[in-house]
Amino acid sequence: MAVGLALVGLCVLALLPGRTSVTVATPALVLVAPGLVAGLLGGRVAAVVAAAAAALALDLVFIEPYGTLDVHLVDDVVALL
């Protein structure tokens, strides 16, 4: 479980400098990887925890308005699903 959460944090830190120059789809796709790795290494529960953390990080860090759980565009809702 800790591996998945750590990977979510690393992905967010890696993508943060370019968040204004890429679409929401890029971090959404990158944040799938921690869930996959967590699932392979830790099982189903670890994958679900990593996926929830990734969705929360995507919403808070990469979807405007930043730092809130508000989603104003339909495209961003699709990216969260």
C-alpha positions as CSV (number, residue, x, y, z in Angstrom):
1,M,0.0,0.0,0.0
2,A,2.8,2.4,0.9
3,V,4.5,1.8,-2.5
4,G,1.3,2.9,-4.3
5,L,1.0,6.0,-2.2
6,A,4.7,6.8,-2.7
7,L,4.4,6.4,-6.4
8,V,1.4,8.7,-6.5
9,G,3.4,11.3,-4.7
10,L,6.4,10.9,-7.0
11,C,4.1,11.2,-10.1
12,V,2.5,14.3,-8.8
13,L,5.9,15.9,-8.0
14,A,7.2,15.0,-11.5
15,L,4.2,16.4,-13.3
16,L,3.7,19.5,-11.2
17,P,6.0,21.8,-13.0
18,G,4.3,21.3,-16.3
19,R,0.7,21.3,-15.1
20,T,-0.2,24.5,-17.0
21,S,1.3,23.2,-20.3
22,V,-0.4,19.8,-20.6
23,T,-4.0,18.7,-20.7
24,V,-5.7,16.9,-17.8
25,A,-5.4,13.6,-19.7
26,T,-1.6,13.4,-19.3
27,P,-1.6,13.3,-15.5
28,A,-4.7,11.2,-15.5
29,L,-2.9,8.5,-17.6
30,V,0.4,8.8,-15.6
31,L,-1.5,8.4,-12.3
32,V,-2.9,5.0,-13.5
33,A,0.6,3.5,-13.1
34,P,0.8,3.7,-9.3
35,G,-2.5,1.7,-9.1
36,L,-1.1,-0.9,-11.4
37,V,2.1,-1.3,-9.5
38,A,0.3,-1.3,-6.2
39,G,-2.0,-4.0,-7.4
40,L,0.9,-6.2,-8.6
41,L,2.9,-5.8,-5.5
42,G,0.3,-5.4,-2.8
43,G,-3.0,-6.9,-4.1
44,R,-6.5,-5.6,-4.6
45,V,-6.7,-3.4,-1.4
46,A,-3.4,-1.6,-2.2
47,A,-4.6,-1.0,-5.7
48,V,-7.9,0.5,-4.6
49,V,-6.1,2.8,-2.0
50,A,-3.6,3.9,-4.7
51,A,-6.3,4.6,-7.2
52,A,-8.3,6.6,-4.7
53,A,-5.2,8.6,-3.8
54,A,-4.4,9.2,-7.5
55,A,-8.0,10.4,-8.2
56,L,-7.8,12.8,-5.2
57,A,-4.4,14.1,-6.3
58,L,-5.6,14.5,-9.8
59,D,-8.5,16.6,-8.7
60,L,-6.6,18.7,-6.1
61,V,-3.5,19.3,-8.1
62,F,-4.3,19.1,-11.9
63,I,-7.9,20.2,-12.3
64,E,-8.8,23.9,-12.0
65,P,-9.6,25.4,-9.6
66,Y,-6.5,24.0,-8.0
67,G,-6.7,22.9,-4.3
68,T,-10.4,22.2,-4.3
69,L,-12.6,19.3,-5.1
70,D,-14.7,21.3,-7.5
71,V,-14.9,20.2,-11.1
72,H,-16.4,22.6,-13.6
73,L,-15.8,20.9,-17.0
74,V,-17.4,17.7,-18.2
75,D,-14.1,16.7,-19.7
76,D,-12.5,16.8,-16.3
77,V,-15.2,14.6,-14.8
78,V,-14.5,12.1,-17.6
79,A,-10.8,12.2,-16.7
80,L,-11.6,11.5,-13.0
81,L,-13.6,8.4,-14.0
